[in-house]
Amino acid sequence: MRDFEREELSRRDFFGLGFSVASGILLPTSLGGCGKDGGVRDLRQQTFVQPAMLESENGLLHVTLTADYWNTELSGSHPETKYSTSLRAYGHGGNKPSYAGPTLVVKGGDDLIIDLINHLPFNPPAAPNDPLLYMKPNTTNLHVHGLHVFPGIYKESNHIEYGDYVVDSNSGGVVPRGGKRRYRYKIPADHPAGPFYYHPQFHGSSAIQAASLMQGAILIRGPIDELPDMEQATELVFLFQAPYFAKDTIKNNFGVKYGSLEKFKQIAIHPTGHGIKSEQDTYLDAQPILINGVRQPTIVIKSGEVQRWRFINTQAFNYLNLNLDDHVLHQFTHDGWGTTSYQEFPDVSQRGGKGISLAAGNRSSVIVKAGKPGIYLLRSLPVKIDSDKHAFFLPEDVLARIVVVDDGEAGALAKKIPDTPLPVSDFLKPIGDEEFSRCGGRKRSILFNMKGGNDLKTASAFQSDRSNPVGIASDVASSAEILITQNGARARADSARASGISAEDSGSSENSSMDPDYLQPQPSNSIVEYVVLGSVEEWTIFNFNSLCRPFHIHVNPMYVTKINGVPIDPFWCDTVNLPAGGTSENPTSVTFRMRFKDFSGPFVMHSQMLQESDLGLIQRVTVLPVE
């Protein structure tokens, strides 16, 4: 266990308090985090808050979600520093909006029906001097991130029902003020068990909504959950959130009301955020991370107890590098895709190694066995996200305080880590050369390239330099371009460019004369890759920028086989990190194989740094049925 900037009691102080909760773990009285002095009152309360959990019955889970504004108080970098906020959030079943949508629990073979009702106000007009308002911040839809489900529209229904359909036109989507859409997800019987999540994916507004509080977990149950030791272990869902909003400490709020997130510029000019700082020049500011709406919550656990934790990185841009002081995190799913054995992540400071790296959109399931009584920190360690001339890092952040108490009368608490091999679905069979060749054997190359400034530090400097009328706001806020080559050779003629103006005053005279089309983002359907249902293909995604970025594809998971052209031990995922350090002469790359099975229809692949996706780093895929 390490000290952390005046925050933590030493273990000697902890024992000096004679603290014990042998009679039971105390429940939270509020959503507040821990106090600066780490006093007895804080230690006696578990402030970790679990989202509401809704489970399917008789093969069906039917939920009504509402999208609306929620007026509340959220913590800044310190738990006791509160800000009055008004952010978009989900409510459910007649309940008012909250810090997260409910956790939806279903099994393979179940039907999940979500009625989404939009109570957000009308979109503001797209003013000539503020072109980024074309983002339509109050138009929304729904994406079930990582689920292998039908992506189209069920036209045979009496009422139109949608699958994981996110390719709405710019004028489509769920309309404001009472617009409603029904989503039906028929979970395949062999769907792998693990954590997934839902969030908006309307092109142009996905970042501004995900950077509010519009997300919720999905848990797919399977044989692994029926193991006695797994079933007995207390399950905690961690939605790592980083809501952005205007506040006094940010000099440039673009005229947005205090506590609100209304303009794309707020999350594009400085995409990594504000609040978590470092004195080192190579470290960027970062947005404070909340867990289920709480800053640095306390989790009270008994010595020797085993719990299973579901980590979901719902941030719109930033990475996590998870580490638990003096403990081992035993990972058994990466994203929602399970493994037969654990990948162990010991405390980096104790035994070396690395933390669990989660890009935006990544998930992880871990088993934790509590050690000796004491106070331990769940941290996000520094993350290197750029490999330009000057490499940049996200700073370390404390995410939660783990208070391990004497065993006492542990009762029926889980005490044993489930044995291996763990059961996994046949869906996750390796894709070998024979199957690849037999099912088409086609290879494609996809080139991702954000055009604009590559220096993330420029964005930080711009915050205090209001004299720059245009400015370059990192890879994200300038312009985007996707170049596509197939078979590693032929560039497609329909590659497109998108631009966003990162100026303090985008209505200046030099900008007002620009071609209006130049100010529009690339539509999500402007470039299409056509694939035949039942085929197996190998794709290489190239990254032409120094910034590392998460690549996400909908519907079908990836079987990753190479990094930068070098074979690796293959693994399954649906969101993969494109390595940093790419250039136009020497891009970095990830190669994967994919089965296009079960479902035909249109979906997208994109940067899960959603600011980039909204600006055009997105492409459509259409799976064609076999005639």
C-alpha positions as CSV (number, residue, x, y, z in Angstrom):
1,M,0.0,0.0,0.0
2,R,1.4,3.4,-1.0
3,D,0.7,6.9,0.3
4,F,-1.3,9.3,-1.9
5,E,-1.1,13.1,-1.6
6,R,-2.4,13.7,1.9
7,E,-5.4,11.5,1.3
8,E,-4.7,8.2,3.0
9,L,-4.4,7.0,6.6
10,S,-1.4,4.8,7.2
11,R,-2.1,1.2,8.1
12,R,-0.8,2.0,11.6
13,D,-3.4,4.8,11.9
14,F,-6.0,2.3,10.7
15,F,-5.2,-0.3,13.3
16,G,-5.0,2.5,15.9
17,L,-8.6,3.3,15.3
18,G,-9.5,-0.3,16.4
19,F,-11.9,-0.3,13.5
20,S,-14.1,-3.4,13.1
21,V,-17.5,-4.1,11.6
22,A,-17.8,-7.7,12.5
23,S,-21.5,-7.2,13.0
24,G,-21.9,-6.3,9.4
25,I,-20.9,-3.8,6.6
26,L,-22.6,-0.5,7.0
27,L,-24.6,0.8,4.1
28,P,-24.2,4.3,2.6
29,T,-26.3,7.2,3.8
30,S,-25.6,9.3,0.7
31,L,-23.7,9.3,-2.5
32,G,-20.9,11.3,-0.9
33,G,-17.3,10.2,-1.1
34,C,-14.7,10.0,1.7
35,G,-13.5,13.0,3.6
36,K,-10.1,14.6,3.4
37,D,-9.0,13.4,6.8
38,G,-10.2,9.8,6.2
39,G,-11.9,9.9,9.6
40,V,-13.7,7.1,11.4
41,R,-17.1,8.3,10.1
42,D,-15.9,7.7,6.5
43,L,-14.3,4.4,7.2
44,R,-17.5,3.0,8.8
45,Q,-19.6,3.6,5.6
46,Q,-19.5,1.8,2.3
47,T,-20.2,4.6,-0.2
48,F,-20.0,2.4,-3.3
49,V,-23.4,2.5,-4.9
50,Q,-24.6,-0.3,-7.1
51,P,-26.9,0.6,-10.0
52,A,-30.4,-0.9,-10.0
53,M,-30.3,-4.4,-11.3
54,L,-33.2,-5.7,-13.5
55,E,-33.2,-9.5,-14.4
56,S,-35.1,-11.3,-17.1
57,E,-38.0,-13.6,-16.1
58,N,-39.2,-16.5,-18.3
59,G,-36.9,-15.5,-21.1
60,L,-37.8,-11.9,-21.3
61,L,-36.6,-8.6,-19.9
62,H,-38.8,-5.6,-20.9
63,V,-37.5,-2.2,-19.8
64,T,-38.6,1.4,-20.5
65,L,-35.7,3.9,-20.6
66,T,-36.2,7.7,-20.6
67,A,-33.6,10.2,-21.7
68,D,-33.9,13.5,-19.8
69,Y,-32.0,16.1,-18.0
70,W,-31.0,15.4,-14.4
71,N,-30.2,18.2,-12.0
72,T,-27.9,17.0,-9.2
73,E,-24.5,17.5,-7.6
74,L,-21.4,15.7,-8.8
75,S,-17.9,15.7,-7.3
76,G,-14.8,17.2,-8.9
77,S,-11.3,15.9,-8.4
78,H,-11.9,15.8,-4.6
79,P,-15.0,14.0,-3.3
80,E,-16.0,16.9,-1.1
81,T,-15.9,19.5,-3.9
82,K,-19.4,19.4,-5.3
83,Y,-20.8,21.1,-8.5
84,S,-24.4,21.7,-9.3
85,T,-24.9,20.0,-12.7
86,S,-27.6,19.6,-15.3
87,L,-26.7,16.7,-17.5
88,R,-28.5,14.2,-19.8
89,A,-29.2,10.9,-18.0
90,Y,-31.4,7.8,-18.1
91,G,-34.4,7.0,-16.0
92,H,-36.3,3.7,-16.1
93,G,-39.7,2.3,-15.4
94,G,-41.2,5.6,-14.3
95,N,-38.2,6.5,-12.1
96,K,-36.5,9.8,-12.5
97,P,-33.1,10.0,-14.2
98,S,-30.1,9.0,-12.1
99,Y,-26.3,8.6,-12.3
100,A,-26.6,5.6,-14.6
101,G,-29.2,3.5,-16.3
102,P,-30.2,0.2,-14.7
103,T,-28.0,-2.9,-15.1
104,L,-29.8,-5.3,-17.4
105,V,-29.3,-9.0,-16.7
106,V,-30.2,-11.6,-19.3
107,K,-29.2,-15.1,-20.4
108,G,-28.4,-16.7,-23.7
109,G,-31.7,-17.3,-25.5
110,D,-33.5,-14.4,-23.8
111,D,-35.3,-11.5,-25.4
112,L,-34.3,-8.0,-24.2
113,I,-36.8,-5.3,-25.1
114,I,-36.0,-1.6,-24.4
115,D,-38.6,1.1,-25.1
116,L,-36.5,4.3,-25.4
117,I,-38.5,7.6,-24.8
118,N,-36.7,10.9,-25.5
119,H,-37.7,13.6,-23.0
120,L,-34.9,15.9,-24.0
121,P,-35.9,19.4,-25.4
122,F,-35.7,20.4,-29.0
123,N,-32.3,20.8,-30.5
124,P,-31.0,24.4,-30.6
125,P,-30.8,26.0,-34.0
126,A,-27.6,25.7,-36.0
127,A,-26.5,29.3,-35.8
128,P,-24.2,30.5,-38.6
129,N,-21.6,31.7,-36.1
130,D,-21.6,28.4,-34.2
131,P,-21.5,25.6,-36.7
132,L,-20.7,22.9,-34.2
133,L,-24.4,23.0,-33.1
134,Y,-25.2,20.8,-36.1
135,M,-24.2,18.0,-33.8
136,K,-27.9,17.9,-32.7
137,P,-27.1,17.2,-29.0
138,N,-30.7,16.2,-28.1
139,T,-31.3,13.7,-30.8
140,T,-30.5,10.2,-29.6
141,N,-30.7,6.4,-30.2
142,L,-29.3,3.3,-28.5
143,H,-26.4,1.0,-29.0
144,V,-25.7,-2.2,-27.0
145,H,-22.0,-2.1,-27.0
146,G,-20.4,-5.5,-27.8
147,L,-23.5,-7.6,-28.0
148,H,-23.8,-10.1,-30.9
149,V,-27.3,-9.3,-32.0
150,F,-29.3,-8.3,-35.1
151,P,-28.4,-4.8,-36.3
152,G,-31.4,-4.1,-38.6
153,I,-35.1,-3.3,-38.4
154,Y,-37.8,-6.0,-37.7
155,K,-40.2,-4.9,-40.4
156,E,-42.4,-7.9,-40.0
157,S,-43.6,-6.7,-36.6
158,N,-47.0,-5.1,-36.1
159,H,-45.0,-2.2,-34.7
160,I,-41.6,-1.3,-36.1
161,E,-38.9,-2.7,-33.8
162,Y,-35.2,-2.1,-34.1
163,G,-32.2,-4.3,-33.4
164,D,-28.8,-2.7,-32.7
165,Y,-29.6,-0.1,-35.4
166,V,-27.5,3.1,-35.2
167,V,-27.2,4.1,-38.9
168,D,-29.9,6.7,-38.7
169,S,-29.7,9.5,-41.2
170,N,-28.9,13.0,-39.9
171,S,-32.6,13.8,-39.8
172,G,-33.6,10.5,-38.2
173,G,-33.2,9.0,-34.8
174,V,-35.5,9.3,-31.9
175,V,-37.1,12.7,-32.0
176,P,-37.2,15.1,-29.1
177,R,-40.2,15.7,-26.8
178,G,-41.8,12.3,-26.5
179,G,-40.4,10.4,-29.4
180,K,-40.3,6.7,-28.8
181,R,-38.4,3.7,-30.3
182,R,-38.6,0.1,-29.4
183,Y,-35.4,-2.0,-29.5
184,R,-35.6,-5.8,-29.5
185,Y,-32.4,-7.8,-28.9
186,K,-32.8,-11.6,-29.3
187,I,-29.7,-12.9,-27.4
188,P,-28.3,-16.0,-29.2
189,A,-28.4,-19.2,-27.0
190,D,-24.6,-19.5,-27.3
191,H,-23.8,-15.9,-26.6
192,P,-20.7,-15.6,-24.4
193,A,-21.3,-14.6,-20.8
194,G,-19.8,-11.3,-19.6
195,P,-20.2,-7.6,-19.1
196,F,-21.5,-5.3,-21.9
197,Y,-23.1,-1.9,-21.8
198,Y,-25.5,0.5,-23.6
199,H,-25.1,4.1,-24.6
200,P,-26.2,6.5,-27.3
201,Q,-24.7,6.2,-30.8
202,F,-26.4,8.9,-32.9
203,H,-23.8,10.2,-35.3
204,G,-22.7,13.7,-34.3
205,S,-24.1,13.6,-30.7
206,S,-22.7,10.3,-29.3
207,A,-19.7,12.0,-27.5
208,I,-21.7,14.8,-25.9
209,Q,-24.3,12.3,-24.6
210,A,-21.8,9.7,-23.4
211,A,-19.8,12.5,-21.7
212,S,-23.0,13.2,-19.7
213,L,-24.4,10.3,-17.7
214,M,-26.1,8.2,-20.5
215,Q,-24.8,4.7,-20.0
216,G,-25.8,1.5,-18.2
217,A,-24.4,-2.1,-17.8
218,I,-25.6,-5.3,-19.5
219,L,-24.7,-8.6,-18.0
220,I,-25.0,-11.8,-20.0
221,R,-25.3,-14.8,-17.8
222,G,-24.0,-18.3,-18.7
223,P,-22.6,-21.5,-17.3
224,I,-19.7,-19.6,-15.6
225,D,-22.3,-17.8,-13.4
226,E,-23.7,-21.1,-12.3
227,L,-20.4,-22.3,-10.7
228,P,-21.1,-22.4,-6.9
229,D,-18.0,-20.4,-6.0
230,M,-18.8,-17.8,-8.7
231,E,-22.5,-17.5,-7.8
232,Q,-21.7,-17.1,-4.1
233,A,-19.2,-14.3,-4.7
234,T,-20.6,-10.8,-4.2
235,E,-20.9,-9.1,-7.6
236,L,-20.1,-5.3,-8.0
237,V,-20.6,-3.4,-11.3
238,F,-18.2,-0.5,-11.8
239,L,-19.3,2.1,-14.4
240,F,-16.2,4.3,-14.8
241,Q,-17.6,7.7,-15.8
242,A,-16.1,11.0,-16.6
243,P,-18.9,13.6,-17.1
244,Y,-17.9,16.9,-18.6
245,F,-19.6,20.1,-17.6
246,A,-18.9,23.9,-17.5
247,K,-17.5,25.0,-14.2
248,D,-15.8,28.1,-12.7
249,T,-12.3,26.5,-12.8
250,I,-12.4,26.2,-16.6
251,K,-11.6,29.5,-18.2
252,N,-13.3,28.8,-21.5
253,N,-16.8,27.4,-21.3
254,F,-17.9,28.8,-24.7
255,G,-20.9,30.6,-23.1
256,V,-22.4,27.4,-21.7
257,K,-24.4,27.7,-18.5
258,Y,-22.6,26.5,-15.3
259,G,-22.9,22.8,-14.7
260,S,-24.0,22.0,-18.3
261,L,-22.6,20.3,-21.4
262,E,-24.2,21.8,-24.4
263,K,-21.5,22.4,-27.0
264,F,-19.2,19.9,-28.7
265,K,-16.3,22.3,-28.2
266,Q,-16.4,21.6,-24.5
267,I,-15.2,18.0,-25.1
268,A,-13.3,18.6,-28.3
269,I,-11.0,21.5,-27.4
270,H,-9.5,19.5,-24.5
271,P,-10.6,16.0,-24.9
272,T,-8.8,14.5,-22.0
273,G,-10.6,16.9,-19.6
274,H,-9.7,18.9,-16.5
275,G,-9.2,18.4,-12.8
276,I,-6.6,15.7,-12.4
277,K,-3.3,17.4,-12.8
278,S,0.4,16.6,-12.7
279,E,3.5,18.8,-12.3
280,Q,5.3,16.9,-15.0
281,D,5.3,18.5,-18.5
282,T,4.6,15.3,-20.2
283,Y,1.4,14.7,-18.3
284,L,-2.0,16.0,-19.5
285,D,-4.9,17.1,-17.4
286,A,-7.6,14.5,-17.1
287,Q,-11.3,14.4,-16.2
288,P,-12.0,13.1,-12.6
289,I,-13.4,9.6,-12.8
290,L,-16.6,8.7,-10.9
291,I,-17.7,5.1,-10.2
292,N,-21.5,4.8,-10.6
293,G,-21.8,8.6,-9.9
294,V,-19.5,8.6,-6.8
295,R,-16.0,10.0,-6.6
296,Q,-13.6,7.7,-4.8
297,P,-16.2,5.5,-3.1
298,T,-15.3,3.2,-0.2
299,I,-15.8,-0.6,-0.6
300,V,-15.8,-2.5,2.7
301,I,-14.9,-6.2,2.4
302,K,-13.9,-8.8,4.9
303,S,-10.5,-10.4,5.0
304,G,-10.4,-13.5,2.9
305,E,-13.7,-12.7,1.1
306,V,-13.9,-13.3,-2.6
307,Q,-15.8,-10.9,-4.8
308,R,-16.3,-10.6,-8.6
309,W,-16.0,-7.1,-10.0
310,R,-17.2,-6.0,-13.4
311,F,-15.2,-3.1,-14.8
312,I,-16.8,-1.0,-17.7
313,N,-14.9,2.0,-19.0
314,T,-17.8,4.3,-20.3
315,Q,-15.6,7.4,-20.7
316,A,-15.8,9.2,-24.0
317,F,-12.1,9.5,-24.5
318,N,-9.7,8.4,-21.7
319,Y,-7.9,5.2,-20.9
320,L,-7.7,3.4,-17.5
321,N,-4.8,1.4,-16.2
322,L,-6.2,-0.5,-13.2
323,N,-4.2,-1.6,-10.2
324,L,-5.2,-2.6,-6.6
325,D,-2.6,-2.1,-3.9
326,D,-1.2,-5.3,-2.4
327,H,-3.8,-7.5,-4.2
328,V,-4.1,-9.6,-7.4
329,L,-6.8,-8.9,-9.9
330,H,-7.7,-12.3,-11.5
331,Q,-9.2,-11.4,-14.9
332,F,-11.6,-13.9,-16.5
333,T,-13.2,-11.9,-19.3
334,H,-11.7,-9.3,-21.5
335,D,-14.5,-7.1,-22.8
336,G,-17.4,-9.6,-22.7
337,W,-15.4,-12.5,-24.0
338,G,-14.4,-15.2,-21.5
339,T,-11.2,-17.2,-21.0
340,T,-10.8,-20.7,-19.5
341,S,-8.0,-19.5,-17.1
342,Y,-7.3,-16.3,-15.2
343,Q,-4.9,-13.6,-16.4
344,E,-3.3,-12.4,-13.2
345,F,-2.5,-8.7,-12.5
346,P,-0.6,-8.3,-9.3
347,D,0.1,-4.9,-7.7
348,V,2.6,-3.2,-10.0
349,S,4.6,-1.8,-7.1
350,Q,5.0,-5.2,-5.4
351,R,5.7,-7.6,-8.2
352,G,6.2,-5.6,-11.2
353,G,4.0,-6.3,-14.2
354,K,1.2,-4.1,-15.5
355,G,-2.3,-2.9,-14.7
356,I,-5.4,-3.9,-16.6
357,S,-5.6,-1.5,-19.5
358,L,-9.1,-0.4,-20.5
359,A,-9.5,1.9,-23.4
360,A,-12.8,3.7,-23.8
361,G,-15.4,1.0,-24.4
362,N,-13.3,-1.9,-22.9
363,R,-14.6,-4.1,-20.1
364,S,-13.1,-6.6,-17.7
365,S,-14.3,-9.1,-15.2
366,V,-12.0,-9.9,-12.2
367,I,-12.0,-12.0,-9.1
368,V,-10.6,-10.3,-6.0
369,K,-9.7,-12.0,-2.7
370,A,-9.3,-9.6,0.2
371,G,-6.0,-9.7,2.0
372,K,-5.1,-8.5,5.5
373,P,-7.1,-5.8,7.2
374,G,-6.1,-2.4,6.0
375,I,-6.9,0.4,3.6
376,Y,-6.0,-0.2,-0.1
377,L,-6.5,1.9,-3.2
378,L,-7.9,1.0,-6.5
379,R,-6.0,3.2,-8.9
380,S,-5.7,4.1,-12.5
381,L,-1.9,4.3,-13.0
382,P,-0.3,6.7,-15.6
383,V,-1.2,5.8,-19.2
384,K,0.9,6.7,-22.2
385,I,-1.4,7.7,-24.9
386,D,0.8,9.4,-27.5
387,S,4.2,8.7,-29.0
388,D,5.0,11.8,-30.9
389,K,8.3,13.7,-30.4
390,H,7.1,14.2,-26.8
391,A,5.2,11.3,-25.4
392,F,2.1,12.3,-23.3
393,F,0.6,10.5,-20.4
394,L,-2.7,10.6,-18.5
395,P,-1.9,11.1,-14.8
396,E,-2.5,8.6,-12.0
397,D,-5.9,8.8,-10.3
398,V,-7.3,7.2,-7.2
399,L,-10.6,5.5,-8.1
400,A,-11.8,3.8,-4.9
401,R,-10.8,3.0,-1.4
402,I,-10.9,-0.6,-0.4
403,V,-11.3,-1.1,3.4
404,V,-10.6,-4.7,4.4
405,V,-11.8,-5.6,7.9
406,D,-11.4,-8.5,10.3
407,D,-13.1,-11.7,9.2
408,G,-15.3,-12.0,12.3
409,E,-18.4,-14.0,11.6
410,A,-18.1,-14.2,7.8
411,G,-21.1,-16.4,7.4
412,A,-21.9,-17.4,3.9
413,L,-19.5,-15.0,2.2
414,A,-17.5,-16.6,-0.7
415,K,-14.0,-17.6,0.4
416,K,-12.7,-19.5,-2.6
417,I,-11.6,-18.4,-6.0
418,P,-13.5,-20.5,-8.6
419,D,-11.4,-23.3,-10.0
420,T,-10.2,-23.5,-13.6
421,P,-10.8,-24.4,-16.4
422,L,-13.7,-21.9,-16.5
423,P,-16.5,-22.7,-19.0
424,V,-16.6,-20.6,-22.2
425,S,-19.0,-20.7,-25.1
426,D,-18.2,-22.6,-28.3
427,F,-18.9,-19.2,-30.0
428,L,-15.3,-18.3,-29.0
429,K,-13.6,-21.1,-30.9
430,P,-10.3,-20.0,-32.5
431,I,-10.4,-19.0,-36.2
432,G,-7.7,-21.2,-37.8
433,D,-6.2,-21.0,-41.3
434,E,-8.4,-23.9,-42.6
435,E,-11.7,-22.2,-41.6
436,F,-10.4,-18.8,-42.8
437,S,-9.5,-20.3,-46.2
438,R,-12.7,-22.3,-46.5
439,C,-15.0,-19.3,-45.7
440,G,-13.6,-16.9,-48.3
441,G,-10.2,-16.0,-47.0
442,R,-10.5,-12.3,-47.9
443,K,-8.2,-9.7,-46.5
444,R,-8.9,-6.0,-46.2
445,S,-6.9,-3.0,-45.0
446,I,-8.7,-0.1,-43.2
447,L,-6.7,3.1,-42.8
448,F,-7.7,5.4,-39.9
449,N,-6.3,8.9,-40.0
450,M,-7.3,12.0,-38.2
451,K,-6.2,15.1,-40.1
452,G,-5.1,18.0,-37.9
453,G,-2.7,18.8,-35.1
454,N,-1.0,15.7,-33.6
455,D,0.1,17.6,-30.5
456,L,-2.3,16.9,-27.6
457,K,-0.5,19.6,-25.5
458,T,-1.8,22.2,-28.0
459,A,-5.2,21.6,-26.6
460,S,-4.1,22.3,-23.0
461,A,-2.3,25.5,-24.1
462,F,-5.3,26.7,-26.0
463,Q,-7.4,26.8,-22.8
464,S,-5.4,29.7,-21.5
465,D,-4.8,31.4,-24.8
466,R,-7.9,33.2,-25.9
467,S,-6.0,35.2,-28.5
468,N,-5.7,32.4,-30.9
469,P,-8.8,32.8,-33.2
470,V,-8.6,29.4,-34.8
471,G,-6.3,27.1,-32.9
472,I,-5.6,23.4,-33.3
473,A,-7.3,21.2,-30.7
474,S,-5.4,18.0,-31.0
475,D,-6.3,15.2,-33.4
476,V,-9.9,15.4,-32.4
477,A,-11.2,18.9,-32.9
478,S,-9.7,19.8,-36.2
479,S,-10.7,17.5,-39.1
480,A,-11.0,13.8,-39.8
481,E,-10.2,11.7,-42.8
482,I,-10.6,8.0,-43.4
483,L,-8.6,6.5,-46.2
484,I,-9.6,2.9,-47.2
485,T,-7.5,0.4,-49.1
486,Q,-8.5,-3.1,-49.9
487,N,-6.0,-5.9,-50.3
488,G,-3.4,-3.5,-49.0
489,A,-3.2,-1.7,-52.3
490,R,-6.1,0.1,-53.9
491,A,-7.3,3.4,-52.3
492,R,-11.0,3.9,-52.6
493,A,-12.1,7.0,-54.6
494,D,-14.9,7.8,-52.1
495,S,-12.7,8.5,-49.1
496,A,-14.1,11.5,-47.3
497,R,-13.0,14.4,-45.1
498,A,-14.7,15.9,-42.2
499,S,-13.8,19.1,-40.4
500,G,-14.7,20.8,-37.1
501,I,-13.7,24.3,-36.2
502,S,-11.9,24.5,-32.9
503,A,-11.8,28.3,-32.8
504,E,-12.8,30.3,-29.8
505,D,-15.0,32.2,-32.2
506,S,-15.9,30.1,-35.1
507,G,-18.0,32.9,-36.5
508,S,-15.1,35.1,-37.3
509,S,-15.0,36.7,-40.7
510,E,-12.3,34.3,-42.0
511,N,-14.5,31.3,-41.2
512,S,-17.9,32.6,-42.2
513,S,-16.9,32.5,-45.9
514,M,-16.0,28.9,-45.8
515,D,-18.0,26.4,-47.8
516,P,-20.7,25.1,-45.4
517,D,-20.0,21.5,-46.5
518,Y,-16.5,21.9,-45.0
519,L,-18.0,22.3,-41.6
520,Q,-20.0,19.1,-41.7
521,P,-18.9,15.8,-40.2
522,Q,-18.5,12.8,-42.4
523,P,-21.8,10.9,-42.4
524,S,-21.6,7.5,-40.8
525,N,-22.9,5.9,-44.0
526,S,-20.6,7.6,-46.5
527,I,-18.2,4.7,-46.9
528,V,-19.5,1.1,-46.8
529,E,-17.7,-2.2,-46.6
530,Y,-19.9,-5.0,-48.0
531,V,-19.5,-8.5,-46.6
532,V,-21.4,-11.8,-47.3
533,L,-23.1,-13.5,-44.4
534,G,-21.2,-16.6,-43.3
535,S,-17.8,-15.4,-44.5
536,V,-14.6,-15.2,-42.5
537,E,-12.3,-12.3,-43.2
538,E,-9.0,-10.9,-42.0
539,W,-8.8,-7.2,-41.6
540,T,-5.8,-5.0,-40.7
541,I,-6.6,-1.6,-39.2
542,F,-3.9,1.0,-39.6
543,N,-3.4,4.0,-37.4
544,F,-1.6,7.0,-39.0
545,N,-1.4,9.1,-35.9
546,S,0.9,9.3,-32.9
547,L,-2.2,9.1,-30.6
548,C,-3.3,5.5,-29.6
549,R,-7.0,5.0,-30.1
550,P,-9.6,2.4,-29.4
551,F,-11.2,0.8,-32.5
552,H,-14.7,-0.7,-32.0
553,I,-16.8,-2.7,-34.4
554,H,-20.4,-3.5,-33.8
555,V,-22.2,-6.9,-33.8
556,N,-19.3,-9.4,-34.4
557,P,-16.3,-9.7,-32.1
558,M,-12.7,-9.7,-33.3
559,Y,-10.1,-12.5,-33.0
560,V,-6.9,-10.5,-32.7
561,T,-3.9,-12.2,-34.2
562,K,-1.2,-9.6,-34.9
563,I,0.0,-6.3,-33.4
564,N,2.1,-4.2,-35.8
565,G,2.3,-7.2,-38.1
566,V,3.8,-9.4,-35.4
567,P,1.9,-12.6,-34.4
568,I,0.6,-12.7,-30.8
569,D,-1.3,-15.1,-28.7
570,P,-4.7,-14.5,-30.2
571,F,-7.6,-13.1,-28.0
572,W,-11.2,-12.1,-28.5
573,C,-12.5,-8.6,-28.0
574,D,-14.9,-6.0,-29.5
575,T,-12.8,-2.9,-28.7
576,V,-9.1,-3.0,-29.4
577,N,-6.4,-0.4,-28.9
578,L,-4.6,0.7,-32.1
579,P,-1.0,1.3,-30.9
580,A,0.5,4.8,-30.6
581,G,3.3,6.1,-32.7
582,G,1.7,5.8,-36.2
583,T,2.9,8.1,-39.0
584,S,1.9,8.5,-42.7
585,E,5.1,6.7,-43.6
586,N,5.0,4.0,-40.9
587,P,1.5,3.4,-39.5
588,T,0.9,1.1,-36.5
589,S,-1.7,-1.7,-36.9
590,V,-3.9,-4.4,-35.5
591,T,-4.9,-7.5,-37.5
592,F,-7.9,-9.6,-36.6
593,R,-10.1,-12.3,-38.1
594,M,-13.9,-12.1,-37.8
595,R,-16.8,-14.5,-38.4
596,F,-19.7,-12.7,-40.0
597,K,-22.3,-15.0,-38.6
598,D,-26.0,-15.1,-37.7
599,F,-27.0,-11.6,-38.7
600,S,-27.1,-9.5,-41.9
601,G,-27.7,-5.8,-41.9
602,P,-25.9,-2.5,-41.5
603,F,-23.7,-1.5,-38.6
604,V,-20.6,0.7,-38.0
605,M,-17.0,0.5,-37.0
606,H,-15.4,3.6,-35.5
607,S,-13.0,5.2,-33.0
608,Q,-14.4,4.7,-29.5
609,M,-12.9,8.1,-28.7
610,L,-16.3,9.3,-29.6
611,Q,-15.3,12.9,-30.4
612,E,-13.3,11.4,-33.3
613,S,-16.2,9.2,-34.3
614,D,-18.6,12.2,-34.4
615,L,-16.1,14.1,-36.6
616,G,-15.9,11.3,-39.1
617,L,-13.6,8.5,-37.9
618,I,-16.4,6.1,-38.6
619,Q,-17.4,3.7,-41.4
620,R,-20.3,1.6,-42.2
621,V,-20.4,-2.2,-42.7
622,T,-23.2,-4.0,-44.4
623,V,-23.5,-7.8,-44.2
624,L,-25.4,-9.1,-47.1
625,P,-27.7,-12.2,-46.8
626,V,-26.9,-15.3,-48.9
627,E,-29.2,-15.4,-51.8
